[in-house]
């Protein structure tokens, strides 16, 4: 008979049902159109629900500022839902790809013709990144995301941007 205490060492991306975190990001655009040129900055707090070993559903807040040259700047306040797929998971961390979308309030009004005038913005996004385990229950998250923001209820061309994100997961 064996009596004792068994302890399993856990890494940054644990097998718990929920993970929390936040990222800050910055980007430039316009990815597919020649004008307008702009910069975007933001903060994304998030909760991940691990659905399967390599699949997670991510709920994200989106607080961003869009600085558009020769037009009105605007703020976006909303939420995103992403599907996160982690095909490679190792002791050092994991690689992931994501896709998702969201809705929110934009302060642009009539000032930015590319995203309509209803003050409701829709975001579509896709990207890829890495979790790098820093210690027990803590990971650094770095990623690239392509964003498209437009009015979901009207036909407009929208704005596209390339973004770099850096964050923490715990």
Backbone bond lengths (Angstrom), bond angles and torsions (degrees), N, CA, C in turn:
res aa  C-N    CA-C-N  psi(-1)  N-CA   C-N-CA  omega(-1)  CA-C   N-CA-C  phi
1 X - - - 1.438 - - 1.538 108.55 -
2 X 1.344 114.55 139.71 1.456 120.26 -177.67 1.525 109.15 -118.97
3 X 1.312 116.15 123.21 1.456 121.11 179.90 1.522 107.18 -118.63
4 X 1.309 116.51 134.81 1.455 118.71 179.61 1.511 111.35 173.79
5 X 1.282 114.60 -175.81 1.454 122.60 -179.48 1.522 108.18 -112.73
6 X 1.298 116.25 126.08 1.454 121.03 177.77 1.522 108.49 -104.97
7 X 1.308 117.25 127.17 1.458 122.55 -179.82 1.516 108.41 -122.61
8 X 1.307 115.02 131.76 1.462 120.73 177.91 1.525 107.78 -105.33
9 X 1.341 117.06 124.45 1.458 120.67 177.27 1.520 108.55 -74.00
10 X 1.326 117.53 132.78 1.458 120.32 178.86 1.521 109.57 -111.18
11 X 1.296 115.26 153.35 1.460 121.91 -177.95 1.519 109.93 -107.97
12 X 1.331 116.93 -178.33 1.461 122.93 -174.39 1.506 114.75 -52.70
13 X 1.311 118.36 -45.70 1.457 121.93 178.57 1.527 107.86 -99.09
14 X 1.298 115.94 81.93 1.449 121.74 -177.09 1.523 111.24 -70.16
15 X 1.302 115.40 167.97 1.457 121.54 178.62 1.522 111.39 -86.45
16 X 1.318 118.64 23.95 1.463 121.14 178.00 1.525 109.16 -71.73
17 X 1.323 115.54 162.05 1.452 119.10 -176.95 1.533 112.18 -71.56
18 X 1.336 117.30 -34.89 1.459 121.43 -178.43 1.525 110.58 -120.67
19 X 1.311 116.04 142.40 1.451 122.88 169.84 1.530 106.87 -127.87
20 X 1.308 116.59 150.91 1.462 122.15 -179.06 1.520 108.37 -124.24
21 X 1.309 116.24 161.22 1.450 118.67 177.20 1.511 111.85 175.71
22 X 1.313 114.28 -175.34 1.459 121.21 177.01 1.524 107.86 -156.73
23 X 1.312 115.21 156.22 1.464 122.25 176.55 1.513 109.34 -137.97
24 X 1.304 115.64 151.14 1.464 123.02 169.12 1.519 105.82 -111.60
25 X 1.327 117.28 146.57 1.463 119.16 -178.96 1.512 112.14 -142.47
26 X 1.308 113.80 161.33 1.451 122.80 175.14 1.516 108.40 -147.73
27 X 1.317 116.03 149.46 1.458 119.12 -179.10 1.503 112.18 -160.96
28 X 1.321 114.25 174.35 1.464 122.14 179.82 1.510 108.74 -132.68
29 X 1.295 116.68 158.72 1.465 122.13 177.74 1.505 108.43 -150.16
30 X 1.219 121.03 176.55 1.434 127.45 16.04 1.527 108.84 -103.93
31 X 1.282 117.74 129.31 1.454 122.01 -168.69 1.521 114.02 -66.60
32 X 1.327 118.40 -36.85 1.462 119.98 -176.57 1.521 114.44 -116.78
33 X 1.302 117.76 -8.74 1.461 121.40 -179.05 1.514 109.10 -117.64
34 X 1.312 116.62 155.61 1.458 120.20 -179.27 1.525 112.82 -74.22
35 X 1.316 118.41 -33.05 1.458 121.91 -177.33 1.508 108.55 -138.08
36 X 1.286 122.64 154.90 1.446 127.51 -4.65 1.525 111.93 -84.10
37 X 1.298 116.09 156.19 1.461 121.01 174.43 1.529 107.17 -88.91
38 X 1.310 116.32 138.09 1.460 119.03 -176.96 1.522 110.70 -154.38
39 X 1.327 113.80 169.70 1.457 122.74 173.76 1.518 107.33 -126.26
40 X 1.321 116.40 150.38 1.459 121.56 178.28 1.528 108.70 -134.08
41 X 1.337 115.43 139.81 1.459 122.22 178.76 1.521 107.53 -134.52
42 X 1.324 116.84 147.37 1.461 117.13 -179.76 1.510 114.76 -166.28
43 X 1.338 113.43 176.97 1.453 123.71 -179.42 1.525 107.46 -134.60
44 X 1.340 117.02 131.89 1.461 122.20 -176.46 1.533 110.99 -127.39
45 X 1.335 119.63 95.77 1.464 119.76 171.31 1.529 108.56 -76.85
46 X 1.353 118.09 147.45 1.458 118.20 -174.51 1.528 113.10 -148.79
47 X 1.342 113.55 158.34 1.459 124.06 171.61 1.522 106.44 -129.77
48 X 1.335 116.49 129.67 1.466 122.04 177.57 1.516 108.80 -108.06
49 X 1.332 116.19 131.59 1.454 122.76 172.86 1.526 106.73 -106.35
50 X 1.331 117.16 111.58 1.458 121.27 -179.65 1.524 109.08 -76.08
51 X 1.338 115.64 109.15 1.452 122.36 -176.19 1.528 110.98 -84.03
52 X 1.310 115.92 -41.31 1.459 123.51 -179.84 1.520 106.50 -145.29
53 X 1.309 117.97 170.53 1.464 121.02 -175.52 1.534 113.06 -50.72
54 X 1.322 117.42 -41.85 1.470 120.17 -177.05 1.525 113.24 -112.56
55 X 1.327 118.18 12.80 1.461 121.36 -175.58 1.528 110.19 -132.79
56 X 1.330 116.00 132.68 1.466 120.87 179.11 1.529 109.81 -136.66
57 X 1.309 115.22 150.40 1.459 123.03 172.71 1.524 105.86 -104.78
58 X 1.327 116.48 126.86 1.459 121.56 -173.69 1.517 109.95 -115.80
59 X 1.333 116.63 124.61 1.467 122.80 174.43 1.514 106.95 -105.23
60 X 1.338 115.70 126.38 1.458 121.33 -170.43 1.520 110.94 -131.69
61 X 1.322 117.21 135.72 1.453 120.96 167.43 1.522 107.53 -82.38
62 X 1.312 117.29 152.48 1.466 120.50 -179.12 1.528 108.63 -133.41
63 X 1.323 115.88 108.74 1.462 122.47 177.39 1.521 106.45 -119.78
64 X 1.331 117.35 103.96 1.466 118.99 -174.17 1.527 112.02 -135.60
65 X 1.327 113.87 156.19 1.462 123.58 179.00 1.520 107.89 -121.92
66 X 1.324 116.72 127.09 1.468 123.13 -178.64 1.523 108.37 -111.15
67 X 1.322 117.08 112.99 1.463 124.24 -178.07 1.530 107.81 -99.84
68 X 1.333 116.75 101.31 1.465 121.92 -173.76 1.522 109.89 -104.91
69 X 1.332 117.08 124.25 1.466 122.34 179.04 1.528 109.66 -66.01
70 X 1.305 116.78 136.01 1.473 125.24 174.89 1.528 112.92 65.64
71 X 1.333 119.07 15.17 1.466 122.24 175.03 1.522 108.19 -142.51
72 X 1.325 115.50 -179.61 1.459 119.98 176.35 1.527 110.34 -73.08
73 X 1.312 117.00 139.74 1.458 121.12 171.88 1.531 107.04 -79.36
74 X 1.343 116.23 162.91 1.457 117.83 176.21 1.520 111.28 -151.31
75 X 1.330 113.92 161.45 1.462 122.75 176.72 1.513 108.67 -107.43
76 X 1.319 116.46 149.55 1.460 121.76 175.34 1.525 107.59 -125.98
77 X 1.327 116.64 126.47 1.463 122.88 177.74 1.519 107.68 -125.95
78 X 1.326 117.03 115.26 1.449 118.82 -177.09 1.511 112.89 -167.18
79 X 1.307 114.54 -160.40 1.449 121.25 -179.80 1.513 111.32 -137.83
80 X 1.330 115.58 150.52 1.464 122.60 179.35 1.526 109.15 -123.45
81 X 1.316 116.03 151.97 1.462 123.20 169.20 1.521 106.63 -123.62
82 X 1.340 116.14 123.54 1.461 121.51 -178.64 1.519 110.35 -122.76
83 X 1.317 115.50 150.74 1.458 121.99 168.94 1.520 106.00 -104.63
84 X 1.324 115.63 125.76 1.465 122.85 -176.01 1.526 108.40 -112.49
85 X 1.321 117.35 123.33 1.466 122.68 179.41 1.521 108.54 -115.95
86 X 1.340 117.04 125.32 1.467 122.80 -178.55 1.534 109.44 -113.50
87 X 1.337 118.14 86.78 1.461 120.21 -176.80 1.528 114.05 -72.91
88 X 1.334 117.47 -25.17 1.472 121.47 -179.54 1.524 108.38 -122.02
89 X 1.346 116.00 116.09 1.460 121.81 178.94 1.522 108.49 -129.20
90 X 1.310 115.72 122.36 1.461 121.65 -178.81 1.523 109.42 -131.29
91 X 1.322 115.60 179.17 1.461 121.73 179.30 1.534 111.39 -61.60
92 X 1.329 118.44 -35.84 1.462 123.08 -178.29 1.521 112.88 -75.29
93 X 1.355 117.81 -20.68 1.454 121.59 -177.59 1.513 111.06 153.53
94 X 1.325 116.96 -149.36 1.458 120.96 179.81 1.532 110.94 -154.15
95 X 1.318 114.59 158.10 1.457 122.88 172.20 1.522 107.27 -103.08
96 X 1.333 117.23 147.12 1.458 119.23 -179.48 1.519 111.44 -144.14
97 X 1.323 114.69 158.46 1.461 123.14 168.93 1.528 106.76 -125.15
98 X 1.316 116.97 151.98 1.459 120.08 179.93 1.511 111.28 -142.89
99 X 1.323 114.63 156.64 1.463 122.61 173.99 1.515 106.71 -148.33
100 X 1.322 116.33 145.55 1.453 118.56 -179.83 1.509 112.92 -177.83
101 X 1.303 114.19 -170.37 1.451 120.61 -179.46 1.512 110.38 -160.29
102 X 1.320 115.42 173.24 1.450 119.72 -179.87 1.506 112.64 -165.84
103 X 1.321 115.10 171.89 1.463 123.51 177.90 1.519 109.02 -131.55
104 X 1.313 115.43 156.42 1.452 118.64 177.16 1.510 112.24 -177.01
105 X 1.312 114.59 -177.92 1.462 123.73 178.09 1.517 108.80 -91.99
106 X 1.326 116.47 131.57 1.464 119.75 171.02 1.522 108.74 -117.98
107 X 1.320 116.22 143.21 1.464 121.45 -176.39 1.527 112.83 -89.28
108 X 1.333 117.65 12.04 1.467 121.01 -173.87 1.521 113.37 -69.58
109 X 1.319 118.47 -40.94 1.462 120.97 -177.06 1.521 110.55 57.66
110 X 1.340 117.14 -129.63 1.469 121.57 179.37 1.527 112.08 -85.93
111 X 1.320 118.68 -0.85 1.456 121.70 -173.14 1.513 116.37 -77.18
112 X 1.334 118.20 -20.30 1.464 121.34 -178.91 1.528 107.77 -129.06
113 X 1.322 116.45 98.78 1.466 121.15 -173.41 1.529 113.22 -64.83
114 X 1.328 118.28 -24.82 1.470 121.17 -176.85 1.530 113.66 -67.56
115 X 1.338 118.10 -20.20 1.469 119.67 -179.04 1.523 113.07 -118.79
116 X 1.312 118.72 18.53 1.457 121.72 175.80 1.512 113.49 77.36
117 X 1.345 115.66 -173.64 1.457 119.82 -174.10 1.524 113.73 -129.17
118 X 1.323 119.58 17.73 1.465 120.80 -177.71 1.522 113.36 -87.66
119 X 1.336 118.29 -4.91 1.465 124.75 -177.35 1.529 112.76 66.10
120 X 1.315 116.03 15.67 1.461 121.11 173.90 1.526 106.86 -117.34
121 X 1.316 116.43 124.01 1.456 120.33 -179.02 1.514 110.78 -114.26
122 X 1.307 115.34 143.50 1.455 121.68 174.89 1.516 109.04 -115.31
123 X 1.326 116.87 139.45 1.464 121.45 179.94 1.519 109.26 -119.85
124 X 1.323 115.80 133.52 1.464 123.01 166.93 1.517 105.90 -115.36
125 X 1.330 116.85 140.72 1.461 119.63 -177.20 1.520 110.82 -149.59
126 X 1.310 113.89 152.50 1.456 121.80 173.88 1.522 107.52 -147.25
127 X 1.323 116.88 154.27 1.450 118.65 -178.16 1.517 112.89 -175.27
128 X 1.322 114.58 -176.28 1.462 122.54 179.12 1.519 108.30 -150.14
129 X 1.336 115.54 154.56 1.452 118.33 -178.88 1.508 113.52 -168.66
130 X 1.335 114.05 -167.56 1.451 121.76 -176.21 1.527 109.88 -138.95
131 X 1.327 115.62 140.01 1.458 122.58 166.04 1.525 105.80 -101.81
132 X 1.320 117.76 128.65 1.462 122.23 176.55 1.528 107.66 -117.71
133 X 1.324 116.77 114.47 1.457 121.48 -176.16 1.526 111.46 -67.59
134 X 1.333 115.26 125.25 1.463 121.83 179.09 1.521 112.15 -98.06
135 X 1.301 116.99 -22.18 1.451 122.12 -177.78 1.506 109.56 170.31
136 X 1.305 116.34 -171.07 1.453 121.17 -177.62 1.528 110.33 -61.64
137 X 1.310 115.74 117.81 1.455 121.42 176.86 1.511 116.19 72.37
138 X 1.334 119.58 15.19 1.460 122.21 -176.40 1.528 110.41 -139.05
139 X 1.325 116.36 130.45 1.466 120.75 -179.75 1.525 110.47 -139.92
140 X 1.317 115.64 144.33 1.461 123.11 172.28 1.521 107.16 -86.57
141 X 1.313 117.44 136.96 1.462 122.22 -179.35 1.523 108.04 -120.79
142 X 1.330 116.65 123.71 1.466 122.31 176.14 1.525 107.14 -127.78
143 X 1.339 116.48 137.51 1.462 118.34 -176.77 1.526 112.84 -157.90
144 X 1.327 113.88 165.80 1.456 123.96 172.55 1.526 106.52 -113.96
145 X 1.341 116.73 139.39 1.463 120.91 173.29 1.518 110.98 -136.77
146 X 1.319 114.75 139.70 1.452 122.48 169.74 1.517 106.67 -99.16
147 X 1.343 117.12 124.17 1.467 122.91 -179.88 1.522 110.00 -110.27
148 X 1.326 115.40 142.40 1.462 121.96 167.04 1.518 106.09 -128.53
149 X 1.330 117.55 124.28 1.459 122.13 176.76 1.516 108.63 -121.08
150 X 1.337 115.83 133.82 1.467 121.15 177.74 1.524 108.73 -157.77
151 X 1.318 116.28 176.23 1.455 122.35 176.23 1.532 107.61 -80.58
152 X 1.329 119.15 119.37 1.467 120.04 -176.59 1.523 114.33 -73.03
153 X 1.336 118.31 -12.11 1.457 121.48 -175.42 1.531 114.12 -108.91
154 X 1.313 116.67 -3.70 1.466 121.44 -179.67 1.517 109.37 -133.49
155 X 1.306 116.63 158.73 1.462 120.33 176.92 1.535 108.76 -85.57
156 X 1.313 116.59 116.20 1.456 122.47 174.04 1.520 107.72 -146.90
157 X 1.311 116.23 166.35 1.467 118.31 -175.96 1.522 113.35 -80.77
158 X 1.298 118.61 -23.74 1.454 122.16 178.24 1.521 113.03 77.00
159 X 1.316 115.10 178.35 1.461 122.97 176.65 1.528 108.49 -122.02
160 X 1.307 116.30 141.96 1.462 122.47 -179.44 1.520 108.97 -123.37
161 X 1.336 115.99 141.56 1.465 118.66 179.51 1.520 111.13 -145.61
162 X 1.324 114.22 154.41 1.462 123.75 172.25 1.521 106.72 -102.36
163 X 1.355 117.79 129.77 1.459 121.55 -172.99 1.529 112.02 -131.04
164 X 1.312 116.12 142.05 1.466 123.14 172.33 1.528 107.38 -108.15
165 X 1.332 116.70 131.66 1.457 122.17 -178.51 1.519 110.10 -121.20
166 X 1.320 115.77 144.58 1.460 122.08 175.67 1.523 107.34 -138.00
167 X 1.338 116.05 129.41 1.451 118.72 -175.98 1.507 114.08 -154.99
168 X 1.319 114.72 -175.28 1.459 123.88 -179.18 1.521 108.06 -127.20
169 X 1.325 116.78 140.78 1.465 122.74 172.56 1.518 108.66 -122.00
170 X 1.324 116.27 139.73 1.468 119.85 178.55 1.516 110.05 -144.67
